[in-house]
Amino acid sequence: MVELRSTPVEEGADPKTIDDIMDEVLDRINLEKRLKNKEDELNACKSNFEVLQTQMDAMRSALLAVGIQVPPLQFPDPNNTSNSSSSGSQPT
């Protein structure tokens, strides 16, 4: 808040009121809370995905153990943020 209050005023602009500064501070706090909540949601989804992937690997192993051929699971690289599709063939 002190940082916002000490920000220089542009020429011709009205200085910020205490209410304006408080609105900005509260908006930042709310944004930080929303981002934290989204981060928690993302971590929960990642955890659920890892559990699902482990279960699918176990099912694949069980099917292979009884002689049923199952192609290996191929998930997109989580570090690759491009939207390009994988070059491998997908079962239909």
C-alpha positions as CSV (number, residue, x, y, z in Angstrom):
1,M,0.0,0.0,0.0
2,V,2.9,2.4,0.8
3,E,4.3,1.5,-2.6
4,L,1.1,2.4,-4.4
5,R,0.7,5.6,-2.4
6,S,4.3,6.8,-3.2
7,T,3.9,6.1,-6.9
8,P,4.4,9.3,-8.9
9,V,1.3,10.8,-10.5
10,E,1.4,11.3,-14.2
11,E,1.2,14.8,-15.4
12,G,-2.5,15.9,-15.8
13,A,-3.8,12.9,-13.9
14,D,-5.5,13.0,-10.5
15,P,-3.6,11.5,-7.6
16,K,-5.0,8.2,-6.3
17,T,-7.3,8.4,-3.3
18,I,-7.0,6.1,-0.3
19,D,-10.1,4.2,-1.6
20,D,-8.5,3.7,-5.0
21,I,-5.3,2.4,-3.4
22,M,-7.3,0.1,-1.1
23,D,-9.2,-1.3,-4.1
24,E,-5.9,-2.1,-5.9
25,V,-4.5,-3.7,-2.8
26,L,-7.6,-5.8,-2.2
27,D,-7.7,-6.8,-5.9
28,R,-4.1,-8.0,-5.7
29,I,-4.9,-10.0,-2.5
30,N,-8.0,-11.5,-4.2
31,L,-6.0,-12.3,-7.3
32,E,-3.3,-14.1,-5.2
33,K,-6.0,-16.1,-3.4
34,R,-7.6,-17.1,-6.7
35,L,-4.3,-18.1,-8.2
36,K,-3.5,-20.2,-5.0
37,N,-6.9,-21.9,-5.4
38,K,-6.2,-22.7,-9.0
39,E,-2.8,-24.0,-8.2
40,D,-4.4,-26.3,-5.6
41,E,-6.9,-27.5,-8.2
42,L,-4.2,-28.1,-10.7
43,N,-2.2,-30.1,-8.1
44,A,-5.2,-32.2,-7.3
45,C,-5.8,-32.9,-11.0
46,K,-2.2,-33.9,-11.4
47,S,-2.4,-36.2,-8.4
48,N,-5.6,-37.8,-9.8
49,F,-4.0,-38.2,-13.2
50,E,-1.0,-40.0,-11.7
51,V,-3.3,-42.4,-9.8
52,L,-5.2,-43.1,-13.0
53,Q,-2.0,-43.6,-14.9
54,T,-0.8,-46.1,-12.3
55,Q,-4.1,-48.0,-12.4
56,M,-4.0,-48.1,-16.2
57,D,-0.4,-49.4,-16.1
58,A,-1.5,-52.1,-13.6
59,M,-4.4,-53.2,-15.9
60,R,-2.1,-53.2,-18.9
61,S,0.3,-55.5,-17.0
62,A,-2.5,-57.8,-16.0
63,L,-3.8,-58.1,-19.5
64,L,-0.3,-58.7,-20.8
65,A,0.2,-61.4,-18.2
66,V,-2.8,-63.4,-19.6
67,G,-1.6,-62.9,-23.2
68,I,-3.7,-60.0,-24.3
69,Q,-1.5,-57.6,-26.3
70,V,-2.1,-54.0,-25.3
71,P,-0.2,-51.0,-26.7
72,P,1.8,-49.0,-24.3
73,L,0.1,-45.8,-23.0
74,Q,1.3,-42.6,-24.5
75,F,0.5,-39.4,-22.8
76,P,1.5,-36.0,-24.0
77,D,4.7,-34.6,-22.5
78,P,3.5,-32.3,-19.7
79,N,6.5,-30.0,-20.2
80,N,5.6,-29.5,-23.9
81,T,3.1,-26.6,-24.0
82,S,2.6,-26.6,-27.8
83,N,-0.8,-27.8,-29.1
84,S,0.7,-30.0,-31.8
85,S,-0.7,-33.5,-32.0
86,S,1.6,-36.5,-31.5
87,S,3.0,-38.1,-34.6
88,G,2.1,-41.6,-33.4
89,S,-0.9,-43.5,-34.7
90,Q,-3.9,-43.6,-32.5
91,P,-6.2,-46.6,-32.3
92,T,-9.6,-46.2,-33.7
